Every structure is written in structure tokens, then in C-alpha cells.
Amino acid sequence: MRKRALCILLMFILCLLPSCDSAEQDDDAPKNIADMYFVYYSNKINAETGNVTPLCTDPLCSHSDEDCQFVGVATDGYTGDRYGNKLIYTGHYWIKNDDPNSSLAMKAQNAIMSYDLLNNKVTIHLDLPSNGSYIMQYYNGNVLTQLMTAPDDIEKPKSEDYIRQLIIINVEDHTLTEWPAVTFPPTTTILDYTGEQIYYADAALNYHVVDKKTGTDRMIDEAELSDAAMKSEYIYSRLVNVPEDENGVWKRFSDGSYRLIIPDAMDAKQVGDLYVYPMLNPEYNTEYGEALYYQLDIWACNLDGSEPRKIFENPGNIYIPYFFTHEAQAAGNHFGIPCLEVVFKEDGTREILHDPNNGNICSFFTLDTLTGEYKTVAVTKLGTGVQSYPAQ
């Protein structure tokens, strides 16, 4: 599988960068290449064919964390966000260890990165603090990053001692803009970013505006929203401490109204012109609990919640995560998500076909939301080669 050629729409070109930076490019390639592929464990999965291709095509690369730029891309299914042809995510790379108390020559530096599906390149946008925390939120190709860093001169810093920064990354042109230190919660839904203001809705659906010039966060009425914020649409889940007839996925529409569009659903993902969402299959009497994967059916509805229909009926051996928030991906009209595929043995026991906890091969589920055709593919994780530090 790893030896298969890349999609015929792409061709290899040689470049003068290190071997792991080898790029693929075709002047005639379509610009909507992100609609053609899922990315899982540093592999591309063709949404149409299910063919799996490693991102790193260098046969001499060890694919270890230390020397391959592709290790960690979309690790374990998490993609952060997708903008155009780019995946935005957090990962790490290796730098010289200046700690005199450590015997290690190198250390991992966490960073916000993006992977470009069009030219097969990883870009490091912003290093993240090792002695603090961060919150990332996305809007239209921008990453709004709140950093909290402990000061070096205070041994046991309190909350008020932390240095706060708000940095906005434009992943398209790789620019960083530092804002006054304004803190807004991780449950924020970004409605608009103008360059001078950030409009958002909090978990209680109150509207706010953050102003760059004054460094203030002010609650506002709907009439004070920008045009883009006024027309923004987004979905969110109401699952806890709500009446039974309000449980499910809600949507804010461009006219400012809110409506329950998918009753009893835990989560949803926009795929093309549909919302795709998981539902329990009553045949298996599965109850939501401590497990991470379930024998779920997959349903879809139009973007206004109309015409709900089942598009995948679980055959009983496909286990899928209940929450699509991070793991699920959309590639055109195709839906993809990590899964567990079970094989039932003659003695009545079951065995996971590709157990991620026992080996370096995992299963990935793909579904054509228009036809209902589905596949499961085996993906080999990178990072299993010889561990070696890069040259200093």
C-alpha cells in the first residue's frame, strides 16, 4: 500500500530542499485538491478510490519524529481546521536543548503548523510556550491564538503573574499580528475578524466585540455586529441541562434566529451541502457511556435541517467515534473518520482488525454522502523508523 504511486493528477518534482521536503506539483492540477483527500497519520487517503499514499515519499527517510517533517501531521485524525488546501494543526519539531540540567541534546518544540495539500509542504507558523498554555480558534484562514506564559523570574507564579498575548496568524501569507492581551473563553464562536475587531458569540449566545486599538472585550447587542458577523451561520450542540425537546444540534441562521435542526444528535459535521451526524443503531442496543467508539449509523440532512435520512446503516462491525468535532474530515462530498473494524471469529469472539493500541496500522472509514458507498482503509502510522537526532 505504501508503495502505490501518488494520484495521476500529481507528479513528482525534484527540489533543492532536504529529502523530506520533496514536493509534488502539477500546473494542471485542480486547485480544490483539499476536496480530493483525507489526511490521517501522515498519509493521504484518496476520497474517491481509498488509495493511501504516505506524505513523505523519500525511501531513505526514517520517518521518525526527529527528522521527518510529516510525522505528526493530522496525528490520530485531529486536523484542527481546514482552509483551502491547508490543514492547520499543532505539532512539534526538534531544536537544540539549552537546558544545562538535561543530558538530552535535543528537545521537542511545540508549534502551530499548517500542511499544504497542493505542494506537500509543512509550514511552522508560531512556537508555543513550554511553560504555559494556549487556546486556538479559527476564522477564515486565521488562527486566533491566546498564549499564557509563566515568567522566568518567578518560581511559583500565580494566575495574575502569567504573561498574556493574543497573536493572530494568517496561514495564507504566513503573517503574525500581535494584539493587546485580551482573553476570551475557549467555547467562543468567532463570527468575524476585520483586522481591527474580533466579533464572537460566547457559550450563552451573547455577542462580543474585541477591539485592537483599545484592547477591550465588550458585550454588544445584535445591531452592533459587523455585516459578516450578522450573516454568520454556525452549529452547536445543546446536550446538558436542557429540556428533552431541546436536546441536539442547533443552528444560528443568517437572519439571527436559532433553531434545533437535528434533535437528539450529539454532534454534526458539514460535508458539502449536508450536515452529517451520528445516531445510535437500536439493533445493537448501544448506549452512550465510557467507550470511545460505537456501532453508529450515520445520518444526513440539508443545511436547514430538512430531509433527515440515514446514509449509512452499520453492519455491526464498524465502530465510530460519537463526537465528530476533531476527528471527522470532509473532502468534497465524502466524509472520513478514524474507526475500529471488528472481525467476528467462529468461536463467537471478536478481534479488532487494525488495533491502534497494538501495532502501527489503524483503520479509517470513508463514506460517499451522496451514494452511501463506504470503505474502510488501513493506514500505516509514520514515526516507527529508527530514532535519530538531526545534525546540529
C-alpha positions, 0 to 999 in steps of 0.5 A: 500500500505504501508503495502505490504511486501518488494520484495521476493528477500529481507528479513528482518534482525534484527540489533543492530542499532536504529529502523530506521536503520533496514536493509534488506539483502539477500546473494542471492540477485542480486547485480544490485538491483539499476536496480530493483527500483525507489526511490521517497519520501522515498519509493521504487517503484518496476520497474517491478510490481509498488509495493511501499514499504516505506524505513523505515519499523519500525511501531513505527517510526514517520517518521518525519524529526527529527528522521527518517533517510529516510525522505528526501531521493530522496525528490520530485524525485531529486536523484542527481546521481546514482552509483551502488546501491547508490543514492547520494543526499543532505539532512539534519539531526538534531544536537544540536543548539549552537546558544545562540540567538535561543530558538530552541534546535535543528537545521537542518544540511545540508549534502551530503548523499548517500542511499544504495539500497542493505542494506537500509542504509543512509550514511552522507558523508560531512556537508555543510556550513550554511553560504555559498554555494556549487556546486556538480558534479559527476564522477564515484562514486565521488562527486566533491564538491566546498564549499564557506564559509563566515568567522566568523570574518567578518560581511559583507564579500565580494566575495574575503573574502569567504573561498574556498575548493574543497573536493572530496568524494568517496561514495564507501569507504566513503573517503574525499580528500581535494584539493587546492581551485580551482573553476570551473563553475557549467555547467562543464562536468567532463570527468575524475578524476585520483586522481591527475587531474580533466579533464572537458569540460566547457559550450563552449566545451573547455577542462580543466585540474585541477591539485592537486599538483599545484592547477591550472585550465588550458585550454588544447587542445584535445591531452592533455586529459587523455585516459578516458577523450578522450573516454568520451561520454556525452549529452547536450542540445543546446536550446538558441541562436542557429540556428533552425537546431541546436536546441536539444540534442547533443552528444560528441562521443568517437572519439571527434566529436559532433553531434545533435542526437535528434533535437528539444528535450529539454532534454534526459535521458539514460535508458539502451541502449536508450536515452529517451526524451520528445516531445510535443503531437500536439493533445493537442496543448501544448506549452512550457511556465510557467507550470511545467508539460505537456501532453508529449509523450515520445520518444526513440532512440539508443545511436547514435541517430538512430531509433527515435520512440515514446514509449509512446503516452499520453492519455491526462491525464498524465502530465510530467515534460519537463526537465528530468535532476533531476527528471527522474530515470532509473532502468534497462530498465524502466524509472520513473518520478514524474507526475500529473494524471488528472481525467476528471469529467462529468461536463467537469472539471478536478481534479488532482488525487494525488495533491502534493500541497494538501495532502501527496500522489503524483503520479509517472509514470513508463514506460517499454522502451522496451514494452511501458507498463506504470503505474502510482503509488501513493506514500505516502510522509514520514515526516507527523508523529508527530514532535519530537526532538531526545534525546540529 
